[in-house]
């Protein structure tokens, strides 16, 4: 007898792969490989040019913080640049300068997603095939006229949206005041109806035809 549950082979494969990585990265061979190549004096990340333990900053020069409020420090690790190295434990734990490199943990994560650090600000990620070879923020810094044009367009969109919202509010107010009965909602439903039926009386005939009519304050007959 089964519990009618359905398992996904791909999900199991991902969990198995992640479990293997955690086990391999706790292996003494991986720790020694990091000490021999990533944690030696003078080792730097080839992408962001930061050393191990160096504090990270954003593109404005402000220090980055961890979720706990502590300074974000650079951690150098081993980047496995080929999928072949993930097939077996020996391949993953054996240093191969042709298929491995020393880089920081942030750039390592971006590399797995097909991204790299912006060579200008050394803070924002960009796609590896980005033709501009810089992030959008750095590109706008280099072209202030485009930033100014985008700012003008944004202000125009916001002003247009404000005017539209103001017009919609005026329509709602006019629609609400148009009918003199206090029980009639903007959508046309009667608040005194137990089933929420719509009001069937016109504004000029509601007082004479509806026994539940209650005139709004400030609305003349």
MOSUL-V288336 format. One line per field, one symbol per residue. ss: DSSP state (@ for helix, = for strand, . for the rest). Layout:
BEGIN
ss->???
END
This chain:
BEGIN
ss->........@@@@@@@@@@@@@@@@@..@@@@@@@@@@......=......=...=.=.....=.=.....=.=..=====..@@@@..@@@@@......=====@@@@@@@@..===.......===........@@@@@@@.@@@@@@@@@@@@@@@@@@@@@@@@@@@@@@@@@@@..=..=....==.......=.......@@@@.....=......
END
